[in-house]
Amino acid sequence: MTKTGVVLKIEKKYVLLMTSTGEFVKVKLSSKTLKLGEKYTGVIIKEKKSFKHYIAAAALLFVFLSGGGAYTYFTPVATIEMNINPSIEIKINRFNKIIRYSPLNSDGKTILEHLDIRNKNIDEALILVVDQAKKENFINANYIAQGKTISVKILSKDKSRTINLDKFEECIAQNKINTQINNNGQEKKQEFYSNEKNPAEGNNNNSVDNKSSNEQNKQDNMNDSNKKSQDKQKDKNNLNNKTNNEQTNTKNNELKGNPKIESNIMDNSTENKGEVKSDTSKLKQKP
């Protein structure tokens, strides 16, 4: 029979584990690279009842002994706040293992209802949270395209302490999600889409804005086209008027330079004056 738990003590041939239910068990050691605080699965070593009591007593000693064992494992050294939205809070120990976590809003509660990240490495756990958020449709194509950002804030009393999140950052890059990480004061951003530019289709607000903008541009283009046509017609009319004036002036100059035409004009003018005078005389004589 095998058991899985957190490594509390390592000996040459066996490992002392604490399971998720708080049970202390002794299992066979099969890995030479095993470290305190890691999750380990091994075959249980059968012991007499008296020895089981010894194991329990020894485990309790770890809690009170300085600097090691269970006390060290269950002592939080940093707090991680993750906001997608959903939002959650995570407490980790010196081994970067999660010892406690809780939701900060109702969406965070929805995520954690289907997820158990206790005793997992924080780098691995953040990836699991993102995957669960995708399953719950908190993160989708529209979320990514709108340029929304996942924020991770790590706070520790030890200001020199930073946490390796290489796997999480790689996962985020593959999914092209904007991310902002504050690793105990050290800022790091990954940005793939801007909040001002939304390449996603189906965004109602941006679609309306784009439609209005397109209609306005279309109207402006029509107005420019009409204005150009009017200016072109105006130039054409001015050119025609100029041509007509030039032709009229040329004709008048030709008439002035012809003596026969000028004589006829003068004769016609005299005759017309005589006719007018004759008519006037007749009007005066009428009783």
C-alpha positions in Angstrom: 0.0 0.0 0.0 1.3 3.5 -0.9 0.8 6.8 0.7 1.4 10.4 -0.5 2.4 13.3 1.7 4.8 16.0 2.5 8.3 15.0 3.5 9.1 15.8 7.1 12.2 13.7 7.7 14.6 11.7 5.4 16.6 8.8 6.6 18.8 6.3 4.7 16.0 3.8 4.0 12.8 5.5 4.9 10.9 8.8 4.7 8.5 10.3 7.3 5.5 11.8 5.6 2.5 13.9 6.7 -0.6 13.2 4.5 -3.3 15.8 3.5 -5.5 14.3 6.3 -2.8 15.0 9.0 -1.7 11.4 9.2 2.0 10.7 9.8 3.4 7.6 7.9 6.7 6.0 7.3 7.4 4.9 3.7 10.4 3.4 1.8 12.9 5.8 0.3 13.5 5.3 -3.4 14.8 8.7 -4.5 18.2 10.1 -3.5 17.3 13.6 -4.6 14.3 14.0 -2.2 14.1 17.2 -0.2 12.2 18.4 2.9 8.8 19.9 2.0 8.4 18.1 -1.3 5.5 15.9 -2.1 6.4 12.2 -2.1 4.6 8.9 -2.7 6.1 5.7 -1.2 5.3 2.2 0.0 4.3 2.1 3.6 6.6 0.4 6.0 4.6 -1.8 8.3 5.5 -1.2 12.0 4.2 -2.4 15.3 1.6 -0.3 17.1 4.1 0.9 19.7 6.3 2.3 16.8 3.4 4.2 15.4 3.0 6.0 18.6 6.7 6.8 18.4 6.3 8.3 14.9 3.4 10.5 16.1 5.5 11.7 19.1 8.5 12.4 16.9 6.3 14.3 14.5 5.0 16.5 17.3 8.5 17.3 18.3 9.1 18.8 14.8 6.5 21.4 15.6 8.4 22.7 18.7 12.0 22.2 17.7 13.7 25.2 16.3 14.1 25.8 12.6 13.0 22.4 11.1 10.4 19.9 10.3 6.6 20.6 10.4 7.0 24.0 12.1 9.1 25.3 9.3 6.9 23.7 6.7 3.7 25.3 8.0 5.1 28.8 8.7 4.1 31.2 5.9 6.9 33.4 4.6 5.1 35.1 1.7 1.6 36.0 0.5 0.5 35.9 -3.2 -2.5 37.8 -4.4 -3.7 36.7 -7.9 -6.3 38.7 -9.7 -7.7 37.5 -13.1 -10.7 38.4 -12.1 -11.4 35.9 -10.1 -9.2 36.9 -7.2 -7.5 34.6 -4.7 -4.9 34.8 -1.9 -2.2 32.2 -1.3 0.2 31.6 1.6 3.5 29.8 0.9 6.3 28.5 3.1 10.1 28.7 2.7 10.0 25.9 0.2 7.6 27.8 -2.0 4.9 25.3 -1.2 1.3 26.4 -0.7 0.1 25.9 2.9 -3.1 27.9 2.7 -5.3 29.6 0.1 -8.6 31.5 0.1 -10.9 33.3 -2.4 -11.1 37.2 -2.3 -14.4 37.3 -4.3 -17.2 35.1 -5.5 -15.4 34.3 -8.7 -12.4 33.2 -6.8 -14.6 30.9 -4.7 -15.9 29.3 -8.0 -12.3 28.6 -9.1 -11.2 27.1 -5.8 -14.3 24.9 -5.5 -12.9 22.7 -8.2 -9.2 23.0 -7.5 -6.9 21.7 -4.7 -3.5 23.4 -4.8 -2.4 22.7 -1.2 1.2 21.5 -0.9 1.9 22.3 -4.5 4.7 24.5 -5.8 3.5 28.1 -6.3 4.8 28.1 -9.9 2.8 25.0 -10.7 -0.3 26.2 -8.8 -0.6 29.5 -10.6 -0.7 27.5 -13.9 -3.5 25.3 -12.5 -5.5 28.4 -11.5 -5.2 29.9 -15.0 -6.3 26.5 -16.5 -9.3 26.4 -14.2 -10.2 30.0 -15.1 -10.2 29.0 -18.7 -12.5 26.0 -18.0 -14.9 28.3 -16.1 -14.7 30.8 -19.1 -13.3 33.6 -17.0 -10.4 33.6 -19.5 -11.4 33.3 -23.1 -10.6 34.7 -26.5 -12.5 37.9 -25.8 -10.7 38.3 -22.5 -7.3 38.0 -24.2 -8.2 40.2 -27.2 -9.5 43.0 -25.0 -6.1 43.3 -23.4 -7.1 42.4 -19.9 -4.3 41.7 -17.5 -3.6 38.9 -15.0 -1.9 40.5 -12.0 0.3 38.6 -9.5 1.6 40.4 -6.4 4.1 38.7 -4.1 4.6 40.2 -0.6 7.3 39.0 1.8 8.9 40.4 4.9 12.2 39.5 3.5 12.6 42.2 0.8 15.5 40.2 -0.9 13.3 37.2 -1.4 11.9 36.6 -4.9 10.1 33.5 -6.2 10.9 31.8 -9.5 7.9 31.8 -11.7 9.5 30.7 -15.0 7.0 28.0 -15.8 4.0 30.3 -15.1 5.5 33.1 -17.3 6.1 30.5 -20.1 2.5 29.3 -19.8 1.2 32.9 -20.0 3.4 33.7 -23.0 2.0 30.6 -24.9 -1.5 31.8 -24.2 -0.6 35.4 -25.1 -2.3 36.8 -21.9 -1.2 40.2 -20.6 0.5 39.8 -17.3 1.8 42.1 -14.6 4.0 40.5 -11.8 5.2 42.3 -8.7 7.7 39.9 -7.3 8.3 41.4 -3.9 9.0 44.9 -5.4 10.4 43.8 -8.7 8.0 44.7 -11.6 7.7 42.5 -14.7 5.2 42.9 -17.5 4.2 40.8 -20.5 1.9 42.6 -22.9 0.5 41.1 -26.1 -2.6 43.2 -26.7 -3.4 46.8 -25.9 -6.5 47.9 -24.1 -6.9 50.7 -26.7 -6.8 48.4 -29.7 -9.1 45.4 -29.8 -8.5 42.9 -32.7 -11.2 40.6 -31.5 -14.4 40.2 -33.5 -17.7 40.2 -31.6 -16.9 43.0 -29.2 -20.1 45.0 -29.3 -18.9 48.3 -27.9 -15.9 48.4 -30.3 -18.0 47.2 -33.2 -20.4 50.1 -32.6 -17.6 52.6 -32.3 -15.9 51.2 -35.4 -19.2 51.3 -37.4 -19.8 54.9 -36.4 -16.2 55.8 -37.3 -16.5 54.1 -40.7 -19.8 55.9 -41.4 -18.3 59.2 -40.4 -15.3 58.6 -42.6 -17.6 57.6 -45.5 -19.6 60.8 -45.0 -16.4 62.9 -44.9 -15.2 61.3 -48.1 -18.5 62.0 -49.8 -18.3 65.6 -48.7 -14.8 65.9 -50.0 -15.8 64.4 -53.3 -18.7 66.8 -53.7 -16.6 69.7 -52.8 -14.0 68.7 -55.4 -16.7 68.3 -58.0 -18.1 71.7 -57.2 -14.7 73.3 -57.4 -14.0 71.6 -60.7 -17.4 72.8 -62.1 -16.6 76.3 -60.8 -13.2 76.3 -62.5 -14.9 75.1 -65.7 -17.5 77.9 -65.6 -14.8 80.5 -64.9 -12.8 79.2 -67.9 -16.0 79.3 -70.1 -16.8 82.9 -68.9 -13.2 84.0 -69.6 -13.3 82.5 -73.1 -16.7 84.1 -73.9 -15.4 87.5 -72.6 -12.3 87.2 -74.7 -14.5 86.3 -77.8 -16.8 89.2 -77.2 -14.0 91.7 -76.7 -12.4 90.4 -79.9 -15.7 90.8 -81.8 -16.2 94.3 -80.5 -12.7 95.3 -81.5 -13.3 94.0 -85.0 -16.6 96.0 -85.3 -14.9 99.2 -84.2 -12.2 98.7 -86.8 -14.7 98.4 -89.7 -15.8 101.8 -91.2 -18.9 100.4 -93.0 -20.2 98.8 -89.9 -19.7 102.0 -87.9 -21.4 104.1 -90.7 -24.4 101.7 -90.6 -24.6 101.9 -86.9 -24.6 105.7 -87.1 -27.3 105.8 -89.8 -29.5 103.4 -88.0 -29.1 105.5 -84.9 -30.1 108.7 -86.8 -33.1 107.0 -88.4 -34.3 105.8 -85.1 -34.0 109.2 -83.6 -36.0 110.7 -86.5 -38.7 108.1 -86.2 -39.0 108.8 -82.5 -39.2 112.6 -83.1 -41.9 112.1 -85.8 -44.0 110.0 -83.5 -43.7 112.6 -80.8 -44.9 115.3 -83.2 -48.0 113.3 -84.1 -48.9 112.8 -80.5 -48.8 116.5 -79.9 -51.1 117.3 -82.9 -53.8 114.8 -81.9 -56.9 116.7 -80.5 
